[in-house]
Amino acid sequence: MAEQFQKGTLYLCATPIGNMEDITYRAVRCLREADLIAAEDTRHTRLLLSAYGIDTPTTSYHEHNKAEKGPQLIEKLKEGCMLALVSDAGMPAICDPGSDLVQLAIVVPLPGANAGLTGLIASGMDTTRFTFIGFLPKTKKHRRPVLESIKDYTGTLIFYEAPHRILAVLAEIEDALGDRRAVL
């Protein structure tokens, strides 16, 4: 029997992280049945929705408008709307403003693609003890204290980084954490 999605609830829908088919049936159905989809980038999300024939209205919700848009979305939930939250790729609320919205709502997470865990299981690194670091600060001056604070961690460390900064950040990681095994 199919799940009955609830009005007044925020659903966290994982989206594909590379292959458009890496989305669950449940997430597609949720995106179809939602009253509104809050998306990091509505243009990017529209590509996914078009691929699955979903015409649910979208609204932007991102780092630069979260203070203004968050209360508006919470109001929609209070009015009884069913909202779906998506990020550009992977699980919303991981290294994106969705985590701020989650603190204010009744939430149902829908499992699915996650870049950090997908990378971990494919890396060959230890998966029994790992720490998710996420994105490091954008400037070297601010990255160094973060790297210093984790230099004694013994498990696998998971970082997110933008492609245009990867070489510089890898050099800083090696400098701060020493010569360690790494997988990109």
Residue, then its C-alpha position, 0 to 999 in steps of 0.5 A: m500500500a502506498e504511503q499517504f503523504q501528509k499535509g502540513t509536512l516538509y518532505l526532504c527528497a534526495t535528488p540524483i547526484g549524477n545519473m538522472e535515474d538515481i531517484t527513488y519511486r517514492a521521491v518522484r511520487c512525493l514531488r508529484e503530489a507536493d503542493l510546492i517544491a522548495a529548490e536550491d536552484t529552480r532551473h536545475t530542479r526543473l530539468l529533473l522535474s521535466a525528466y519525470g513529467i512533474d509539473t508541481p510549482t517550485t520556489s527558490y530556497h537557498e543560502h541567499n534568501k533563506a532568512e526571508k523565504g524560510p518563514q514564508l515556507i513555514e507559513k505555507l506548512k501551517e496553512g496545510c500545504m505539503l512541501a518537498l525540499v530538494s537540493d541541487a544534488g543529493m540529500p537536502a539539509i546536508c551542507d545547504p540551507g535546508s538544515d535551517l528549515v528542518q529546525l522549524a518544521i515537522v519533517v519526513p526524510l525520504p532516503g536516497a542519493n548522498a554524495g558523501l556516503t556514496g563516495l565513502i563506500a566506493s573509496g576503499m577507505d575505512t567505513t566503520r569510523f568516519t567523520f563528515i567534515g563537509f565544505l571547508p571555509k573558502t579562504k586559506k586563512h579560515r581553513r587552516p584552523v579547521l584543519e588543525s582541529i581535526k588533525d588527530y582524527t583517526g577515522t576516514l574524513i569526508f570533505y566536500e570541495a568545489p572543483h576549481r579549488i580542489l588542488a589548492v585545498l588538497a595541498e593544504i590538507e596534506d600540509a595540515l594533516g600529513d601524508r595520508r591516503a586520500v581518494l577523490 
